[in-house]
Amino acid sequence: MAEREVEYPIIEPDEQKLLQLSAGIQKQFDLELLGIDVIIENSTGRYAVIDINVFPGAVRLLFVLYTAQTVFII
């Protein structure tokens, strides 16, 4: 017996909802630069934040820029 496949509509993320989520998280945790992972439930369209990360690349980038300034300024 073949498994029955259930088809769900493809839900395009709503940019306004994502902006509201990220702004709320920024305010709650007092962060200016962060990354979030969001999933959207197909059957209801509800959004869920499943991961919040302080943006680690920013620290590395600032270090590289500082180092470049130190090395190339004579």
C-alpha atoms as an extended CHARMM CRD file, in Angstrom:
* protein
*
        74  EXT
         1         1  MET       CA              0.0000000000        0.0000000000        0.0000000000  PROA      1               0.0000000000
         2         2  ALA       CA              1.5130000000        3.3300000000       -1.0860000000  PROA      2               0.0000000000
         3         3  GLU       CA              1.7480000000        6.1450000000        1.4060000000  PROA      3               0.0000000000
         4         4  ARG       CA             -0.6610000000        8.9740000000        0.7850000000  PROA      4               0.0000000000
         5         5  GLU       CA              1.1010000000       12.2550000000        0.0940000000  PROA      5               0.0000000000
         6         6  VAL       CA             -0.3980000000       15.3750000000        1.6010000000  PROA      6               0.0000000000
         7         7  GLU       CA              0.0950000000       18.5580000000       -0.3580000000  PROA      7               0.0000000000
         8         8  TYR       CA              0.3220000000       21.8590000000        1.4600000000  PROA      8               0.0000000000
         9         9  PRO       CA              0.4010000000       25.2660000000       -0.1380000000  PROA      9               0.0000000000
        10        10  ILE       CA              3.7350000000       27.0220000000       -0.2940000000  PROA      10              0.0000000000
        11        11  ILE       CA              3.5960000000       29.9210000000        2.1190000000  PROA      11              0.0000000000
        12        12  GLU       CA              5.6780000000       32.9280000000        1.2010000000  PROA      12              0.0000000000
        13        13  PRO       CA              7.0280000000       34.6750000000        4.3090000000  PROA      13              0.0000000000
        14        14  ASP       CA              5.3150000000       37.9640000000        5.1400000000  PROA      14              0.0000000000
        15        15  GLU       CA              8.0690000000       40.5790000000        5.3790000000  PROA      15              0.0000000000
        16        16  GLN       CA              6.0680000000       42.7040000000        7.8470000000  PROA      16              0.0000000000
        17        17  LYS       CA              5.6120000000       39.7440000000       10.2180000000  PROA      17              0.0000000000
        18        18  LEU       CA              9.3260000000       38.9620000000       10.0300000000  PROA      18              0.0000000000
        19        19  LEU       CA             10.1940000000       42.5980000000       10.7580000000  PROA      19              0.0000000000
        20        20  GLN       CA              7.8180000000       42.6050000000       13.7410000000  PROA      20              0.0000000000
        21        21  LEU       CA              9.3250000000       39.3760000000       15.0790000000  PROA      21              0.0000000000
        22        22  SER       CA             12.8960000000       40.5840000000       14.7200000000  PROA      22              0.0000000000
        23        23  ALA       CA             12.1160000000       44.0120000000       16.2380000000  PROA      23              0.0000000000
        24        24  GLY       CA             10.4170000000       42.3730000000       19.2250000000  PROA      24              0.0000000000
        25        25  ILE       CA             13.3520000000       40.0350000000       19.7810000000  PROA      25              0.0000000000
        26        26  GLN       CA             15.8610000000       42.8880000000       19.4500000000  PROA      26              0.0000000000
        27        27  LYS       CA             13.9660000000       44.9010000000       22.0620000000  PROA      27              0.0000000000
        28        28  GLN       CA             13.4290000000       41.9650000000       24.4370000000  PROA      28              0.0000000000
        29        29  PHE       CA             17.0900000000       40.9210000000       24.4570000000  PROA      29              0.0000000000
        30        30  ASP       CA             18.5900000000       44.4000000000       23.9040000000  PROA      30              0.0000000000
        31        31  LEU       CA             20.4600000000       43.2920000000       20.7730000000  PROA      31              0.0000000000
        32        32  GLU       CA             21.2170000000       45.3120000000       17.6820000000  PROA      32              0.0000000000
        33        33  LEU       CA             22.5400000000       42.6020000000       15.3920000000  PROA      33              0.0000000000
        34        34  LEU       CA             21.1500000000       39.0740000000       15.4840000000  PROA      34              0.0000000000
        35        35  GLY       CA             20.0730000000       36.1370000000       13.3840000000  PROA      35              0.0000000000
        36        36  ILE       CA             16.8140000000       34.2300000000       13.7520000000  PROA      36              0.0000000000
        37        37  ASP       CA             15.4430000000       31.0430000000       12.2430000000  PROA      37              0.0000000000
        38        38  VAL       CA             11.7090000000       31.0170000000       11.6350000000  PROA      38              0.0000000000
        39        39  ILE       CA              9.3690000000       28.2640000000       10.5040000000  PROA      39              0.0000000000
        40        40  ILE       CA              5.8480000000       28.7360000000        9.2010000000  PROA      40              0.0000000000
        41        41  GLU       CA              3.2070000000       26.1040000000        9.8930000000  PROA      41              0.0000000000
        42        42  ASN       CA              1.6580000000       25.1440000000        6.5630000000  PROA      42              0.0000000000
        43        43  SER       CA             -1.8180000000       24.3590000000        7.8080000000  PROA      43              0.0000000000
        44        44  THR       CA             -2.2820000000       27.5480000000        9.8880000000  PROA      44              0.0000000000
        45        45  GLY       CA              0.3100000000       30.0360000000        8.6250000000  PROA      45              0.0000000000
        46        46  ARG       CA              1.5590000000       30.5970000000       12.1910000000  PROA      46              0.0000000000
        47        47  TYR       CA              5.1650000000       31.7330000000       12.6080000000  PROA      47              0.0000000000
        48        48  ALA       CA              7.5220000000       30.2140000000       15.1800000000  PROA      48              0.0000000000
        49        49  VAL       CA             11.0100000000       31.4130000000       16.0470000000  PROA      49              0.0000000000
        50        50  ILE       CA             13.1080000000       28.2940000000       16.5600000000  PROA      50              0.0000000000
        51        51  ASP       CA             16.5780000000       29.8060000000       16.9860000000  PROA      51              0.0000000000
        52        52  ILE       CA             18.0600000000       33.1570000000       17.9960000000  PROA      52              0.0000000000
        53        53  ASN       CA             21.7670000000       33.8900000000       17.5670000000  PROA      53              0.0000000000
        54        54  VAL       CA             23.8840000000       36.8910000000       18.3380000000  PROA      54              0.0000000000
        55        55  PHE       CA             25.4490000000       37.5530000000       14.9680000000  PROA      55              0.0000000000
        56        56  PRO       CA             28.9530000000       36.0760000000       15.3300000000  PROA      56              0.0000000000
        57        57  GLY       CA             30.1870000000       37.2390000000       11.9480000000  PROA      57              0.0000000000
        58        58  ALA       CA             29.9250000000       40.8580000000       13.0570000000  PROA      58              0.0000000000
        59        59  VAL       CA             32.5800000000       40.4140000000       15.7310000000  PROA      59              0.0000000000
        60        60  ARG       CA             34.9640000000       38.8000000000       13.2390000000  PROA      60              0.0000000000
        61        61  LEU       CA             34.2600000000       41.5220000000       10.6710000000  PROA      61              0.0000000000
        62        62  LEU       CA             34.9700000000       44.3000000000       13.1680000000  PROA      62              0.0000000000
        63        63  PHE       CA             38.2280000000       42.5820000000       14.1350000000  PROA      63              0.0000000000
        64        64  VAL       CA             39.2730000000       42.2900000000       10.4880000000  PROA      64              0.0000000000
        65        65  LEU       CA             38.4380000000       45.9450000000        9.8170000000  PROA      65              0.0000000000
        66        66  TYR       CA             40.3370000000       47.0760000000       12.9240000000  PROA      66              0.0000000000
        67        67  THR       CA             43.3170000000       44.9110000000       11.9990000000  PROA      67              0.0000000000
        68        68  ALA       CA             43.2590000000       46.2420000000        8.4160000000  PROA      68              0.0000000000
        69        69  GLN       CA             43.2500000000       49.8200000000        9.6770000000  PROA      69              0.0000000000
        70        70  THR       CA             46.1390000000       49.0850000000       12.0360000000  PROA      70              0.0000000000
        71        71  VAL       CA             48.2010000000       47.3600000000        9.3700000000  PROA      71              0.0000000000
        72        72  PHE       CA             47.5870000000       49.7830000000        6.4850000000  PROA      72              0.0000000000
        73        73  ILE       CA             47.6860000000       53.1310000000        8.2820000000  PROA      73              0.0000000000
        74        74  ILE       CA             51.2380000000       54.4970000000        8.3350000000  PROA      74              0.0000000000
